[in-house]
């Protein structure tokens, strides 16, 4: 089955609305149009409204980095899915490793967020991944089992069609240490197999699974060439419009070795 690639830039806590505007204007001026992949920008909450206006009429998609599971109420500092939808978001991250490890999001909380996102007809990107200590202790599969079972608890096979999974090994995030294409492929194949066992072969064949962790122009192609990798979730290298555009060009170029940049 052919799955449509998704390439997303997660800006984390970077860029004011003005800087967001500058990025989008330069990106749109510089990038080539790739009709055969989805491109997604995930700026901070405060830039969503400005980004949404600038992206209207383009084929770039807008997403948010996190959400609260409640629809409204006394949750100081929180943002609901309805608010994100009103700002033009289509995708929402749930369970990014920084949310899990810095802010303490549990698998139950991630599951609640996922359900709230689906309940508002938006598309969740469920992030999973192990720490260095867990990988070295050979606990990668048990960590993934727990994050997948917890995050996808009580999700129907039909709802699963709206979900994207991002495998982001914590040890590769912002460290410059990328998983090798073979390591990323092996772990993502494991995640796909998990979906097959717990849902169906059809669901696992259709599931888009992204890799994230120090993706850059020089490694994007060899990662994307792996059979189970359907795109990238990019942090640092998505902050510069030229670098983000180059990653997309590399990932979407025909199979071959990485270009030496
Ligand atoms: P880096 O690309 O900076 O390693 O970040 C990856 C990430 O966390 C994207 O969500």
Boltz pocket constraint, residues with backbone or C-beta under 6 A from the ligand:
constraints:
  - pocket:
      binder: B
      contacts: [[A, 10], [A, 96], [A, 168], [A, 172], [A, 173], [A, 174], [A, 175], [A, 176], [A, 212], [A, 213], [A, 214], [A, 215], [A, 233], [A, 234], [A, 235], [A, 236], [A, 237]]
      max_distance: 6.0
